[in-house]
């Protein structure tokens, strides 16, 4: 089932906008694993006819969408103006994003071509919050270096002295759903927590102190990013902002790769300005994500240098990947599609 191509589970049927049974309306699920198929059908309960492919949607294979009124995509499926035009030409009427983030979809373009889109605004903020805390502790305790040493038979303490989470001034950038869950966990370790968000929350103020972006950069020893990726915060971590940070700062990014100028981050690590980096995302990850390169280079010199360093922890966009999160994500996606089928719109519509 994992090989390239489509695999089909013929189930049920609804008619877009009417709820009338009998017309075979098909939805193609991209980037699907065998486990995804099982969970989709578990929640589908015979309402929708799904077909599945493990492939990633691209300009080159978008013609495969012909004959499907809906598609389900993940964040590595990039919907550009050209892809949107080709989807419309293929007859696609709606796009269901299996994610909270939707910066991979050109909303203006799909609206122009009469295509609707939806997302999963909430599936398990706890999964990513727990990852952020775990990654922070791993970076502070130099776990990657420890593992490398023991794998080589080196059981000394050389270069392994770490730091405790309770001794940090923690800065959380973004206090939405995920940021709030992180804040709750971090606040059990320390009360020295600074917050930044353009839209402060009253319920966060009992656990942290809102400050300006410059102040959170200047005072934090551990910076955790939980903000969406927008035009305004593109490369918010860059040479200028890094210079404002405390020497030895630890950066944790389970949010979006585009928040960081990774060349500047690499230079900060080399110079010792940045003490450690833990990241679950990278700006150009679509070029290699979910591929087994069998030890070969990604072709991205900056990325390859970063992940080779002992002060950098990288995971391949897996912070969300828990049983509960996957079940919730797929359940909401199926419900979004069913709503579209019954009413022509859904509660989580983006366009």
FIVO-863149 format. One record per residue: residue in one letter; z, x, y of N, C-alpha, C in turn. Coordinates in steps of 0.05 Angstrom, whole numbers. Last residue first. Layout:
BEGIN
A;Z;X;Y;Z;X;Y;Z;X;Y $
...
***
This chain:
BEGIN
X;59;-238;603;37;-243;622;36;-272;630 $
X;101;-236;569;100;-215;589;78;-220;610 $
X;147;-280;536;120;-274;545;121;-254;568 $
X;188;-301;506;188;-272;513;161;-262;523 $
X;178;-354;495;201;-347;513;200;-318;522 $
X;107;-367;495;133;-362;482;153;-353;502 $
X;50;-412;486;66;-392;501;91;-387;485 $
X;27;-448;454;9;-433;470;23;-413;488 $
X;58;-477;418;58;-486;446;38;-471;463 $
X;51;-458;365;59;-486;369;54;-495;398 $
X;36;-405;369;20;-423;353;26;-452;359 $
X;78;-384;400;51;-384;410;33;-404;396 $
X;118;-390;361;119;-406;386;92;-407;399 $
X;101;-353;323;103;-382;316;103;-399;341 $
X;107;-306;352;81;-315;343;80;-344;336 $
X;163;-306;359;145;-305;382;117;-316;375 $
X;179;-303;306;186;-327;322;168;-329;347 $
X;161;-252;293;150;-275;279;155;-301;295 $
X;193;-222;329;164;-221;331;151;-245;317 $
X;244;-233;310;237;-242;336;206;-242;340 $
X;240;-207;259;246;-236;261;238;-247;288 $
X;231;-155;274;210;-170;260;215;-199;262 $
X;280;-143;299;255;-139;313;232;-155;300 $
X;318;-152;259;319;-168;284;292;-166;299 $
X;303;-113;221;303;-142;214;302;-159;239 $
X;309;-66;252;283;-74;241;282;-103;234 $
X;365;-68;263;345;-68;285;318;-77;275 $
X;389;-66;212;393;-89;229;372;-91;251 $
X;371;-15;192;365;-40;178;367;-64;197 $
X;343;25;245;365;17;228;357;-9;214 $
X;316;59;290;308;54;263;333;49;244 $
X;319;76;342;320;47;337;321;40;308 $
X;311;130;339;337;120;348;341;90;342 $
X;264;155;327;278;141;305;304;128;314 $
X;226;193;348;228;165;357;240;147;335 $
X;240;241;314;213;230;320;214;200;325 $
X;286;284;346;280;265;325;256;249;333 $
X;312;347;364;290;327;367;288;310;342 $
X;352;388;400;352;370;378;330;350;383 $
X;356;454;422;342;429;425;343;413;399 $
X;376;503;414;391;486;433;376;460;439 $
X;341;529;381;366;520;369;383;502;388 $
X;271;512;386;296;523;397;321;512;384 $
X;228;485;370;234;510;355;261;522;364 $
X;219;445;405;232;438;379;239;462;362 $
X;196;474;448;221;460;451;234;456;424 $
X;147;494;428;168;512;437;196;499;438 $
X;121;446;418;126;464;396;148;484;403 $
X;117;426;471;132;411;451;140;430;428 $
X;83;465;494;110;460;505;127;446;484 $
X;36;462;463;52;487;463;80;482;474 $
X;11;419;420;24;418;446;44;441;447 $
X;-6;423;369;-26;429;389;-15;427;417 $
X;30;418;329;21;393;341;-2;398;361 $
X;20;461;273;26;457;301;16;430;310 $
X;42;444;206;22;454;225;31;447;254 $
X;77;420;171;84;445;182;65;457;202 $
X;51;371;159;56;391;138;61;419;149 $
X;46;328;190;29;351;196;33;374;177 $
X;46;264;181;57;287;167;38;310;172 $
X;57;219;235;38;234;219;53;257;205 $
X;88;193;271;83;180;246;61;193;229 $
X;59;227;327;80;210;316;70;194;291 $
X;19;255;352;28;265;326;48;246;312 $
X;4;230;399;-15;248;386;-7;257;358 $
X;46;203;420;26;187;405;6;205;390 $
X;76;237;451;83;235;423;62;219;407 $
X;78;257;503;52;254;489;56;251;459 $
X;134;256;516;114;243;533;88;238;518 $
X;182;237;467;167;258;481;142;245;494 $
X;247;222;441;221;214;452;208;238;465 $
X;296;238;431;284;222;410;255;214;417 $
X;332;297;445;312;277;452;300;263;428 $
X;377;338;475;373;321;451;354;299;459 $
X;389;403;498;372;379;500;372;364;474 $
X;433;446;535;422;435;510;407;410;516 $
X;439;468;585;454;480;562;443;471;536 $
X;398;489;637;404;467;618;416;479;593 $
X;399;541;656;407;519;674;414;494;657 $
X;377;579;624;405;573;621;416;552;639 $
X;324;589;625;339;602;646;369;597;643 $
X;306;558;582;303;587;581;320;601;601 $
X;318;507;603;332;517;579;330;547;577 $
X;283;504;646;311;502;650;328;512;627 $
X;234;507;619;241;529;637;271;528;642 $
X;237;457;593;235;482;578;243;506;594 $
X;236;423;638;259;424;621;260;449;604 $
X;184;433;657;207;440;674;233;441;657 $
X;156;412;614;152;440;621;176;450;638 $
X;171;358;614;182;376;593;176;405;598 $
X;195;316;656;174;337;658;183;358;638 $
X;215;253;631;220;282;633;194;297;638 $
X;199;201;624;221;206;644;224;236;650 $
X;164;198;582;153;202;609;174;205;631 $
X;194;185;537;187;213;542;177;218;570 $
X;250;141;542;221;145;543;214;174;550 $
X;306;146;510;292;124;524;262;126;523 $
X;342;183;494;331;165;473;314;143;485 $
X;360;242;516;340;222;523;331;207;498 $
X;408;282;545;403;265;521;384;243;529 $
X;427;346;566;410;323;571;405;308;544 $
X;480;382;592;468;373;567;452;347;573 $
X;485;437;638;485;408;632;470;402;606 $
X;487;489;655;497;483;628;497;454;621 $
X;500;475;722;491;495;703;504;489;675 $
X;487;410;745;506;431;740;494;450;719 $
X;426;396;784;445;392;762;464;415;759 $
X;387;409;820;411;395;830;433;393;809 $
X;347;429;789;361;447;806;387;435;818 $
X;328;382;766;343;401;749;358;421;766 $
X;300;360;808;324;347;799;341;365;782 $
X;257;398;813;275;392;835;301;380;826 $
X;232;397;762;243;421;773;263;416;795 $
X;255;334;734;234;354;740;248;378;752 $
X;264;273;715;276;299;709;254;320;712 $
X;226;236;728;250;237;745;266;263;739 $
X;174;226;708;184;253;711;207;255;730 $
X;175;162;736;158;182;721;168;210;728 $
X;200;122;763;217;143;751;201;162;733 $
X;159;91;784;179;102;803;195;124;790 $
X;131;71;742;117;90;760;138;105;778 $
X;178;72;687;163;59;708;148;80;724 $
X;214;62;630;194;80;642;177;64;661 $
X;284;45;634;257;40;626;238;60;640 $
X;341;87;615;326;71;634;297;66;624 $
X;382;119;595;377;93;582;360;75;601 $
X;403;183;585;382;167;599;377;142;582 $
X;459;222;601;446;205;581;427;185;595 $
X;486;284;612;470;263;624;455;248;602 $
X;543;320;622;527;308;600;512;284;613 $
X;565;334;668;561;356;649;544;347;625 $
X;551;311;734;553;306;705;549;332;689 $
X;543;322;789;570;323;778;572;321;747 $
X;489;320;805;506;342;814;532;345;798 $
X;469;272;784;457;297;776;477;320;781 $
X;501;236;811;503;237;782;491;262;771 $
X;483;246;863;511;252;856;514;254;826 $
X;430;229;862;436;257;868;464;264;859 $
X;438;174;852;424;191;833;430;220;837 $
X;505;153;870;477;157;875;464;174;853 $
X;548;115;825;543;135;846;513;137;850 $
X;597;75;794;569;78;803;568;98;826 $
X;640;92;743;637;91;772;608;94;779 $
X;665;54;686;652;77;699;649;72;728 $
X;691;9;668;689;32;650;677;57;662 $
X;689;-30;705;715;-25;693;715;0;676 $
X;635;-34;718;653;-20;737;681;-15;726 $
X;607;-66;684;607;-38;679;627;-22;695 $
X;610;-117;704;625;-112;679;625;-82;672 $
X;576;-115;748;605;-117;753;620;-109;728 $
X;523;-69;753;535;-92;739;565;-92;743 $
X;470;-50;799;497;-46;786;507;-72;774 $
X;410;-33;799;422;-60;798;449;-58;784 $
X;395;19;796;389;5;821;402;-22;822 $
X;446;60;769;427;38;763;421;25;790 $
X;490;106;742;470;101;762;451;79;752 $
X;558;128;734;536;110;727;515;109;750 $
X;605;171;701;590;163;725;566;146;716 $
X;668;177;673;640;168;668;628;159;695 $
X;721;192;648;706;206;668;676;201;665 $
X;748;172;607;744;153;630;728;167;652 $
X;728;182;538;736;192;565;733;170;586 $
X;722;154;491;727;183;490;738;193;516 $
X;709;103;502;732;106;483;739;136;480 $
X;665;106;533;690;101;547;714;103;528 $
X;623;110;496;632;134;510;659;130;523 $
X;620;55;482;627;75;462;638;100;476 $
X;606;30;531;629;20;515;639;42;496 $
X;559;57;543;582;60;560;607;51;546 $
X;524;39;504;532;67;505;557;71;520 $
X;521;-14;521;532;-9;494;540;21;492 $
X;496;-6;570;523;-18;569;536;-13;542 $
X;446;14;556;465;30;571;493;20;570 $
X;425;-31;531;430;-7;516;450;10;530 $
X;422;-68;575;436;-75;550;443;-50;534 $
X;430;-24;631;421;-49;619;435;-54;593 $
X;441;21;663;463;5;651;454;-23;643 $
X;421;84;677;411;58;666;433;43;652 $
X;449;141;661;429;131;679;415;107;666 $
X;512;165;658;494;147;644;475;135;664 $
X;547;224;651;531;208;669;511;191;653 $
X;611;249;639;587;236;627;573;220;649 $
X;642;305;638;636;285;658;610;273;649 $
X;680;321;578;655;319;594;658;300;617 $
X;721;322;543;723;340;565;699;339;584 $
X;709;289;501;729;279;520;732;297;544 $
X;674;319;470;663;298;486;683;289;507 $
X;682;390;469;691;363;461;681;342;480 $
X;637;443;449;653;428;469;660;401;458 $
X;636;502;406;625;478;420;644;467;440 $
X;617;563;381;639;548;395;627;526;411 $
X;579;594;355;582;565;347;603;550;363 $
X;570;648;357;554;631;375;558;601;370 $
X;594;659;294;579;672;315;563;652;331 $
X;624;648;251;627;630;274;611;640;298 $
X;589;653;187;606;663;208;608;642;230 $
X;555;645;144;578;627;147;599;637;168 $
X;491;646;127;509;658;148;531;638;153 $
X;453;625;94;475;639;82;494;653;101 $
X;415;595;118;408;623;114;431;639;101 $
X;441;548;124;418;548;106;410;577;99 $
X;478;562;162;488;558;135;465;558;115 $
X;444;566;207;459;589;198;468;586;169 $
X;424;514;213;406;536;208;420;560;197 $
X;472;486;223;456;481;199;437;503;192 $
X;486;508;273;504;510;250;489;506;224 $
X;443;493;305;448;522;300;465;525;276 $
X;452;437;305;427;448;295;430;478;288 $
X;503;432;328;500;426;300;474;438;289 $
X;533;442;375;513;461;366;506;457;336 $
X;566;405;398;577;421;376;557;440;363 $
X;532;381;435;556;394;445;568;413;423 $
X;494;358;401;486;379;420;510;395;430 $
X;525;321;373;511;342;358;503;365;377 $
X;542;288;414;562;304;400;549;327;384 $
X;492;266;429;509;280;449;529;299;434 $
X;477;240;383;461;263;392;477;279;412 $
X;517;199;381;514;219;359;499;244;369 $
X;505;172;428;531;184;425;530;206;403 $
X;453;155;417;458;171;440;485;186;438 $
X;460;123;371;444;148;369;451;166;392 $
X;488;81;393;501;98;373;487;124;370 $
X;446;60;425;471;70;437;486;89;418 $
X;410;45;387;403;66;405;427;78;419 $
X;440;4;361;427;26;345;421;50;363 $
X;455;-32;400;475;-15;388;463;9;373 $
X;411;-62;411;418;-41;431;439;-22;419 $
X;370;-89;375;396;-78;368;401;-55;388 $
X;336;-126;405;337;-126;376;362;-113;365 $
X;308;-156;459;334;-148;448;333;-148;418 $
X;255;-167;472;273;-155;492;299;-145;481 $
X;198;-158;446;224;-164;433;245;-152;452 $
X;142;-189;479;157;-167;468;182;-176;455 $
X;73;-211;488;102;-215;488;116;-190;476 $
X;13;-233;521;29;-213;507;59;-220;508 $
X;-54;-259;523;-25;-261;529;-11;-239;512 $
X;-116;-249;554;-99;-244;531;-70;-245;539 $
X;-155;-251;595;-145;-275;583;-128;-272;558 $
X;-169;-205;620;-186;-214;598;-175;-238;583 $
X;-128;-199;657;-156;-202;666;-174;-213;645 $
X;-86;-189;622;-86;-215;637;-115;-220;647 $
X;-99;-139;606;-100;-160;586;-100;-187;599 $
X;-93;-111;655;-119;-112;641;-120;-135;621 $
X;-40;-117;669;-60;-127;687;-87;-130;673 $
X;-15;-90;626;-12;-119;629;-33;-131;647 $
X;-28;-45;583;-37;-50;610;-37;-80;615 $
X;24;-21;543;5;-43;547;-2;-46;576 $
X;64;14;541;39;22;527;18;1;530 $
X;108;-8;563;92;8;581;67;19;567 $
X;145;-40;538;117;-49;537;99;-33;556 $
X;205;-41;498;187;-29;518;158;-38;515 $
X;220;-69;453;229;-78;479;211;-67;500 $
X;172;-85;401;189;-67;416;199;-80;441 $
X;122;-103;380;146;-101;363;166;-82;376 $
X;84;-147;418;96;-120;417;121;-120;400 $
X;30;-185;404;59;-185;401;68;-156;398 $
X;-22;-212;440;-11;-187;430;19;-189;428 $
X;-75;-261;435;-48;-253;442;-40;-227;427 $
X;-128;-266;423;-117;-283;444;-89;-275;452 $
X;-188;-234;404;-158;-233;404;-148;-248;428 $
X;-243;-228;402;-231;-255;399;-201;-256;398 $
X;-268;-182;414;-264;-188;385;-251;-215;380 $
X;-266;-183;468;-292;-186;456;-290;-193;426 $
X;-212;-171;474;-222;-197;482;-249;-203;470 $
X;-213;-119;455;-197;-139;441;-207;-167;448 $
X;-245;-94;494;-254;-96;466;-239;-116;450 $
X;-211;-99;538;-237;-111;539;-248;-115;510 $
X;-167;-68;520;-164;-96;526;-190;-111;526 $
X;-191;-18;517;-182;-31;492;-178;-61;497 $
X;-200;-9;572;-223;-10;553;-215;-24;527 $
X;-148;-9;592;-168;-29;602;-191;-32;582 $
X;-106;3;534;-118;10;560;-136;-13;569 $
X;-55;3;496;-74;-18;504;-83;-11;532 $
X;-37;43;443;-40;43;472;-62;23;480 $
X;10;45;397;-16;31;401;-20;27;431 $
X;61;63;397;40;83;396;12;71;396 $
X;94;18;395;90;32;421;68;54;420 $
X;58;-31;355;81;-15;362;74;3;386 $
X;33;-99;350;30;-71;354;58;-57;358 $
X;-4;-151;322;23;-141;326;21;-111;328 $
X;-51;-200;345;-45;-174;333;-16;-167;339 $
X;-90;-260;335;-67;-245;345;-64;-218;332 $
X;-137;-276;314;-130;-287;341;-106;-273;353 $
X;-187;-239;282;-158;-244;285;-152;-254;313 $
X;-240;-227;285;-232;-247;266;-202;-253;266 $
X;-232;-159;299;-250;-182;299;-242;-201;277 $
X;-203;-113;295;-189;-137;303;-206;-162;304 $
X;-236;-71;286;-223;-83;262;-208;-109;269 $
X;-249;-51;334;-267;-71;323;-256;-84;298 $
X;-213;-10;343;-206;-36;354;-225;-58;343 $
X;-220;42;329;-218;22;307;-212;-6;317 $
X;-225;72;376;-244;76;354;-243;54;333 $
X;-182;60;408;-209;52;417;-229;53;394 $
X;-131;41;360;-143;59;379;-170;47;389 $
X;-73;27;324;-95;15;339;-105;36;360 $
X;-58;61;265;-52;57;293;-76;47;308 $
X;-52;35;197;-65;50;218;-54;43;246 $
X;-33;3;158;-15;25;167;-27;40;190 $
X;-41;-67;165;-54;-41;162;-34;-20;171 $
X;-41;-135;141;-27;-111;149;-44;-86;146 $
X;-43;-204;158;-54;-181;144;-43;-156;157 $
X;-12;-268;154;-12;-241;163;-29;-223;146 $
X;-8;-332;173;-23;-315;154;-25;-287;166 $
X;54;-366;178;33;-351;191;18;-335;169 $
X;93;-393;147;83;-405;172;58;-392;183 $
X;122;-374;103;98;-389;99;85;-401;123 $
X;166;-344;123;171;-369;108;145;-387;107 $
X;175;-299;154;152;-316;159;156;-344;147 $
X;216;-267;136;221;-285;159;199;-304;164 $
X;190;-244;92;217;-255;89;223;-275;111 $
X;145;-222;114;142;-246;97;169;-259;92 $
X;169;-179;142;153;-199;156;151;-225;139 $
X;191;-150;100;209;-163;119;194;-184;135 $
X;145;-133;72;166;-148;58;183;-164;78 $
X;119;-103;111;106;-127;99;127;-145;87 $
X;155;-61;120;149;-80;141;138;-106;130 $
X;150;-35;71;175;-48;77;172;-68;99 $
X;99;-13;77;104;-33;56;130;-48;61 $
X;86;-13;148;93;0;123;97;-22;102 $
X;37;-17;200;55;-31;181;61;-13;157 $
X;5;-10;245;27;9;239;47;-2;219 $
X;-10;-80;260;-16;-52;260;9;-35;254 $
X;-25;-140;233;-2;-124;240;-10;-94;237 $
X;-63;-194;253;-65;-167;241;-41;-151;251 $
X;-66;-262;237;-53;-242;254;-54;-215;239 $
X;-108;-320;235;-98;-295;223;-86;-276;245 $
X;-111;-386;217;-109;-368;239;-95;-343;230 $
X;-142;-433;185;-132;-407;179;-133;-388;203 $
X;-119;-498;194;-138;-478;203;-126;-450;198 $
X;-74;-526;173;-100;-528;160;-120;-508;169 $
X;-30;-559;219;-35;-543;196;-64;-546;186 $
X;-19;-555;287;-33;-570;266;-40;-552;243 $
X;1;-533;331;19;-536;309;7;-551;286 $
X;-29;-521;376;-26;-549;368;-6;-553;347 $
X;-35;-468;391;-31;-488;412;-27;-516;402 $
X;-71;-449;334;-61;-441;360;-59;-465;379 $
X;-47;-473;274;-70;-473;292;-59;-468;320 $
X;-26;-440;214;-22;-458;237;-45;-456;256 $
X;-8;-424;149;-29;-430;168;-19;-448;191 $
X;12;-375;101;8;-400;113;-8;-402;138 $
X;-12;-323;67;9;-343;67;-1;-367;83 $
X;-33;-268;35;-43;-294;45;-20;-314;43 $
X;-30;-206;52;-12;-225;39;-20;-252;50 $
X;-68;-148;46;-67;-176;54;-47;-191;37 $
X;-80;-87;79;-71;-101;55;-64;-129;64 $
X;-131;-43;103;-115;-67;106;-105;-76;79 $
X;-124;29;116;-139;5;109;-121;-19;112 $
X;-92;84;84;-106;72;107;-123;49;98 $
X;-36;70;40;-61;84;48;-74;69;70 $
X;8;42;23;10;59;47;-16;71;57 $
X;0;16;-24;0;0;0;0;17;25 $
***
